């Protein structure tokens, strides 16, 4: 399968959360939001899943 990664933070990650997005705010394929906090930033990443047959 495919793997995507995010390496856009230079600060230490202090906390991580996985939350359900509010309907109508993000694109329909975004199922969850990965929220990362550092001492200077709050980063929100959209998470989607591809259908796969195994």
Biopython code that builds the backbone (N, CA, C, O; Angstrom):
import numpy as np
from Bio.PDB.StructureBuilder import StructureBuilder

atoms = [
    (1, "UNK", "N", (0.818, -1.189, 0.000)),
    (1, "UNK", "CA", (0.000, 0.000, 0.000)),
    (1, "UNK", "C", (0.858, 1.247, 0.000)),
    (1, "UNK", "O", (2.083, 1.181, 0.109)),
    (2, "UNK", "N", (0.215, 2.351, -0.120)),
    (2, "UNK", "CA", (0.891, 3.644, -0.123)),
    (2, "UNK", "C", (1.039, 4.179, 1.291)),
    (2, "UNK", "O", (0.219, 3.900, 2.166)),
    (3, "UNK", "N", (2.083, 4.944, 1.498)),
    (3, "UNK", "CA", (2.331, 5.590, 2.779)),
    (3, "UNK", "C", (2.653, 7.048, 2.511)),
    (3, "UNK", "O", (3.498, 7.362, 1.673)),
    (4, "UNK", "N", (1.981, 7.933, 3.221)),
    (4, "UNK", "CA", (2.270, 9.363, 3.115)),
    (4, "UNK", "C", (2.821, 9.824, 4.455)),
    (4, "UNK", "O", (2.434, 9.310, 5.504)),
    (5, "UNK", "N", (3.724, 10.791, 4.415)),
    (5, "UNK", "CA", (4.265, 11.305, 5.661)),
    (5, "UNK", "C", (4.369, 12.817, 5.593)),
    (5, "UNK", "O", (4.360, 13.407, 4.513)),
    (6, "UNK", "N", (4.467, 13.434, 6.760)),
    (6, "UNK", "CA", (4.563, 14.883, 6.891)),
    (6, "UNK", "C", (5.807, 15.186, 7.705)),
    (6, "UNK", "O", (5.934, 14.739, 8.845)),
    (7, "UNK", "N", (6.724, 15.943, 7.125)),
    (7, "UNK", "CA", (7.948, 16.295, 7.846)),
    (7, "UNK", "C", (8.143, 17.810, 7.866)),
    (7, "UNK", "O", (9.269, 18.300, 7.776)),
    (8, "UNK", "N", (7.045, 18.540, 7.985)),
    (8, "UNK", "CA", (7.095, 19.991, 7.915)),
    (8, "UNK", "C", (7.254, 20.700, 9.243)),
    (8, "UNK", "O", (7.096, 21.919, 9.300)),
    (9, "UNK", "N", (7.560, 19.988, 10.306)),
    (9, "UNK", "CA", (7.731, 20.623, 11.613)),
    (9, "UNK", "C", (9.192, 20.594, 12.029)),
    (9, "UNK", "O", (9.855, 19.560, 11.944)),
    (10, "UNK", "N", (9.683, 21.737, 12.480)),
    (10, "UNK", "CA", (11.049, 21.776, 12.994)),
    (10, "UNK", "C", (11.060, 21.805, 14.518)),
    (10, "UNK", "O", (12.101, 21.583, 15.136)),
    (11, "UNK", "N", (9.911, 22.078, 15.126)),
    (11, "UNK", "CA", (9.787, 22.124, 16.584)),
    (11, "UNK", "C", (9.385, 20.754, 17.133)),
    (11, "UNK", "O", (8.921, 19.892, 16.386)),
    (12, "UNK", "N", (9.564, 20.563, 18.423)),
    (12, "UNK", "CA", (9.160, 19.340, 19.099)),
    (12, "UNK", "C", (7.641, 19.277, 19.201)),
    (12, "UNK", "O", (7.001, 20.259, 19.577)),
    (13, "UNK", "N", (7.064, 18.126, 18.869)),
    (13, "UNK", "CA", (5.621, 17.933, 18.999)),
    (13, "UNK", "C", (5.299, 17.715, 20.472)),
    (13, "UNK", "O", (5.861, 16.830, 21.117)),
    (14, "UNK", "N", (4.377, 18.542, 21.002)),
    (14, "UNK", "CA", (3.989, 18.442, 22.404)),
    (14, "UNK", "C", (2.749, 17.582, 22.604)),
    (14, "UNK", "O", (2.636, 16.875, 23.605)),
    (15, "UNK", "N", (1.819, 17.641, 21.654)),
    (15, "UNK", "CA", (0.611, 16.827, 21.776)),
    (15, "UNK", "C", (0.058, 16.501, 20.401)),
    (15, "UNK", "O", (0.316, 17.192, 19.415)),
    (16, "UNK", "N", (-0.719, 15.412, 20.370)),
    (16, "UNK", "CA", (-1.321, 14.923, 19.130)),
    (16, "UNK", "C", (-2.761, 14.548, 19.435)),
    (16, "UNK", "O", (-3.053, 13.964, 20.479)),
    (17, "UNK", "N", (-3.663, 14.889, 18.515)),
    (17, "UNK", "CA", (-5.059, 14.508, 18.676)),
    (17, "UNK", "C", (-5.644, 14.076, 17.349)),
    (17, "UNK", "O", (-5.219, 14.543, 16.292)),
    (18, "UNK", "N", (-6.619, 13.185, 17.405)),
    (18, "UNK", "CA", (-7.335, 12.739, 16.220)),
    (18, "UNK", "C", (-8.799, 13.075, 16.445)),
    (18, "UNK", "O", (-9.420, 12.553, 17.371)),
    (19, "UNK", "N", (-9.361, 13.948, 15.602)),
    (19, "UNK", "CA", (-10.727, 14.425, 15.805)),
    (19, "UNK", "C", (-11.534, 14.300, 14.516)),
    (19, "UNK", "O", (-10.978, 14.279, 13.418)),
    (20, "UNK", "N", (-12.848, 14.219, 14.671)),
    (20, "UNK", "CA", (-13.747, 14.163, 13.528)),
    (20, "UNK", "C", (-14.041, 15.589, 13.071)),
    (20, "UNK", "O", (-14.397, 16.437, 13.889)),
    (21, "UNK", "N", (-13.896, 15.865, 11.765)),
    (21, "UNK", "CA", (-14.148, 17.223, 11.280)),
    (21, "UNK", "C", (-15.639, 17.543, 11.228)),
    (21, "UNK", "O", (-16.477, 16.652, 11.083)),
    (22, "UNK", "N", (-15.947, 18.809, 11.346)),
    (22, "UNK", "CA", (-17.320, 19.268, 11.208)),
    (22, "UNK", "C", (-17.753, 19.134, 9.744)),
    (22, "UNK", "O", (-16.986, 19.462, 8.839)),
    (23, "UNK", "N", (-18.961, 18.662, 9.515)),
    (23, "UNK", "CA", (-19.479, 18.469, 8.161)),
    (23, "UNK", "C", (-19.529, 19.795, 7.403)),
    (23, "UNK", "O", (-19.965, 20.812, 7.942)),
    (24, "UNK", "N", (-19.079, 19.772, 6.148)),
    (24, "UNK", "CA", (-19.154, 20.942, 5.287)),
    (24, "UNK", "C", (-17.969, 21.881, 5.361)),
    (24, "UNK", "O", (-17.901, 22.831, 4.581)),
    (25, "UNK", "N", (-17.029, 21.653, 6.272)),
    (25, "UNK", "CA", (-15.866, 22.532, 6.411)),
    (25, "UNK", "C", (-14.717, 22.054, 5.519)),
    (25, "UNK", "O", (-14.070, 22.860, 4.850)),
    (26, "UNK", "N", (-14.469, 20.755, 5.512)),
    (26, "UNK", "CA", (-13.385, 20.168, 4.726)),
    (26, "UNK", "C", (-13.966, 19.395, 3.548)),
    (26, "UNK", "O", (-15.176, 19.176, 3.481)),
    (27, "UNK", "N", (-13.117, 18.986, 2.632)),
    (27, "UNK", "CA", (-13.547, 18.174, 1.502)),
    (27, "UNK", "C", (-14.177, 16.875, 2.020)),
    (27, "UNK", "O", (-13.773, 16.378, 3.071)),
    (28, "UNK", "N", (-15.158, 16.321, 1.301)),
    (28, "UNK", "CA", (-15.876, 15.131, 1.791)),
    (28, "UNK", "C", (-14.997, 13.905, 2.044)),
    (28, "UNK", "O", (-15.353, 13.065, 2.871)),
    (29, "UNK", "N", (-13.855, 13.778, 1.351)),
    (29, "UNK", "CA", (-13.003, 12.596, 1.545)),
    (29, "UNK", "C", (-12.174, 12.661, 2.829)),
    (29, "UNK", "O", (-11.561, 11.663, 3.207)),
    (30, "UNK", "N", (-12.141, 13.801, 3.503)),
    (30, "UNK", "CA", (-11.407, 13.922, 4.771)),
    (30, "UNK", "C", (-12.252, 13.309, 5.880)),
    (30, "UNK", "O", (-13.322, 13.819, 6.212)),
    (31, "UNK", "N", (-11.763, 12.211, 6.449)),
    (31, "UNK", "CA", (-12.514, 11.466, 7.472)),
    (31, "UNK", "C", (-12.139, 11.861, 8.898)),
    (31, "UNK", "O", (-12.982, 11.828, 9.795)),
    (32, "UNK", "N", (-10.890, 12.232, 9.108)),
    (32, "UNK", "CA", (-10.401, 12.615, 10.431)),
    (32, "UNK", "C", (-9.437, 13.777, 10.272)),
    (32, "UNK", "O", (-8.940, 14.040, 9.177)),
    (33, "UNK", "N", (-9.175, 14.473, 11.376)),
    (33, "UNK", "CA", (-8.161, 15.522, 11.407)),
    (33, "UNK", "C", (-7.101, 15.121, 12.419)),
    (33, "UNK", "O", (-7.417, 14.752, 13.550)),
    (34, "UNK", "N", (-5.855, 15.196, 12.009)),
    (34, "UNK", "CA", (-4.734, 14.955, 12.902)),
    (34, "UNK", "C", (-4.234, 16.322, 13.348)),
    (34, "UNK", "O", (-3.755, 17.111, 12.534)),
    (35, "UNK", "N", (-4.347, 16.599, 14.635)),
    (35, "UNK", "CA", (-3.969, 17.904, 15.182)),
    (35, "UNK", "C", (-2.663, 17.747, 15.953)),
    (35, "UNK", "O", (-2.575, 16.949, 16.886)),
    (36, "UNK", "N", (-1.656, 18.512, 15.557)),
    (36, "UNK", "CA", (-0.337, 18.483, 16.196)),
    (36, "UNK", "C", (-0.070, 19.850, 16.803)),
    (36, "UNK", "O", (-0.336, 20.874, 16.174)),
    (37, "UNK", "N", (0.458, 19.871, 18.026)),
    (37, "UNK", "CA", (0.844, 21.148, 18.626)),
    (37, "UNK", "C", (2.321, 21.120, 18.990)),
    (37, "UNK", "O", (2.851, 20.111, 19.454)),
    (38, "UNK", "N", (2.969, 22.259, 18.766)),
    (38, "UNK", "CA", (4.354, 22.486, 19.163)),
    (38, "UNK", "C", (4.349, 23.720, 20.049)),
    (38, "UNK", "O", (3.289, 24.315, 20.245)),
    (39, "UNK", "N", (5.480, 24.127, 20.588)),
    (39, "UNK", "CA", (5.500, 25.353, 21.393)),
    (39, "UNK", "C", (5.080, 26.603, 20.610)),
    (39, "UNK", "O", (4.679, 27.597, 21.215)),
    (40, "UNK", "N", (5.166, 26.568, 19.279)),
    (40, "UNK", "CA", (4.862, 27.770, 18.492)),
    (40, "UNK", "C", (3.780, 27.576, 17.431)),
    (40, "UNK", "O", (3.335, 28.560, 16.841)),
    (41, "UNK", "N", (3.343, 26.349, 17.167)),
    (41, "UNK", "CA", (2.396, 26.091, 16.083)),
    (41, "UNK", "C", (1.288, 25.139, 16.498)),
    (41, "UNK", "O", (1.450, 24.315, 17.398)),
    (42, "UNK", "N", (0.157, 25.275, 15.817)),
    (42, "UNK", "CA", (-0.905, 24.276, 15.819)),
    (42, "UNK", "C", (-1.089, 23.877, 14.360)),
    (42, "UNK", "O", (-1.381, 24.726, 13.517)),
    (43, "UNK", "N", (-0.922, 22.595, 14.057)),
    (43, "UNK", "CA", (-1.000, 22.101, 12.684)),
    (43, "UNK", "C", (-2.174, 21.135, 12.590)),
    (43, "UNK", "O", (-2.310, 20.231, 13.415)),
    (44, "UNK", "N", (-3.022, 21.330, 11.580)),
    (44, "UNK", "CA", (-4.168, 20.455, 11.348)),
    (44, "UNK", "C", (-3.983, 19.783, 9.991)),
    (44, "UNK", "O", (-3.878, 20.452, 8.963)),
    (45, "UNK", "N", (-3.943, 18.454, 10.001)),
    (45, "UNK", "CA", (-3.755, 17.675, 8.778)),
    (45, "UNK", "C", (-5.002, 16.836, 8.521)),
    (45, "UNK", "O", (-5.491, 16.155, 9.423)),
    (46, "UNK", "N", (-5.515, 16.882, 7.297)),
    (46, "UNK", "CA", (-6.654, 16.054, 6.931)),
    (46, "UNK", "C", (-6.215, 14.629, 6.659)),
    (46, "UNK", "O", (-5.190, 14.396, 6.019)),
    (47, "UNK", "N", (-6.998, 13.673, 7.148)),
    (47, "UNK", "CA", (-6.690, 12.253, 6.973)),
    (47, "UNK", "C", (-7.800, 11.615, 6.141)),
    (47, "UNK", "O", (-8.983, 11.758, 6.451)),
    (48, "UNK", "N", (-7.404, 10.911, 5.085)),
    (48, "UNK", "CA", (-8.372, 10.177, 4.270)),
    (48, "UNK", "C", (-7.875, 8.746, 4.101)),
    (48, "UNK", "O", (-6.691, 8.459, 4.274)),
    (49, "UNK", "N", (-8.788, 7.868, 3.764)),
    (49, "UNK", "CA", (-8.461, 6.458, 3.601)),
    (49, "UNK", "C", (-8.903, 6.006, 2.224)),
    (49, "UNK", "O", (-10.004, 6.334, 1.780)),
    (50, "UNK", "N", (-8.057, 5.259, 1.551)),
    (50, "UNK", "CA", (-8.401, 4.695, 0.251)),
    (50, "UNK", "C", (-9.071, 3.345, 0.464)),
    (50, "UNK", "O", (-8.693, 2.595, 1.364)),
    (51, "UNK", "N", (-10.051, 3.039, -0.350)),
    (51, "UNK", "CA", (-10.657, 1.707, -0.304)),
    (51, "UNK", "C", (-9.666, 0.715, -0.883)),
    (51, "UNK", "O", (-9.086, 0.952, -1.942)),
    (52, "UNK", "N", (-9.475, -0.391, -0.190)),
    (52, "UNK", "CA", (-8.544, -1.396, -0.702)),
    (52, "UNK", "C", (-9.148, -2.780, -0.549)),
    (52, "UNK", "O", (-9.847, -3.063, 0.423)),
    (53, "UNK", "N", (-8.876, -3.617, -1.498)),
    (53, "UNK", "CA", (-9.310, -5.009, -1.483)),
    (53, "UNK", "C", (-8.085, -5.868, -1.216)),
    (53, "UNK", "O", (-7.132, -5.838, -1.994)),
    (54, "UNK", "N", (-8.092, -6.636, -0.129)),
    (54, "UNK", "CA", (-6.946, -7.496, 0.177)),
    (54, "UNK", "C", (-7.359, -8.939, 0.248)),
    (54, "UNK", "O", (-6.523, -9.809, 0.496)),
]
sb = StructureBuilder()
sb.init_structure("model")
sb.init_model(0)
sb.init_chain("A")
sb.init_seg("    ")
for serial, (resi, resn, name, xyz) in enumerate(atoms, 1):
    if name == "N":
        sb.init_residue(resn, " ", resi, " ")
    sb.init_atom(name, np.array(xyz, "f"), 0.0, 1.0, " ", f" {name:<3s}", serial, name[0])
structure = sb.get_structure()
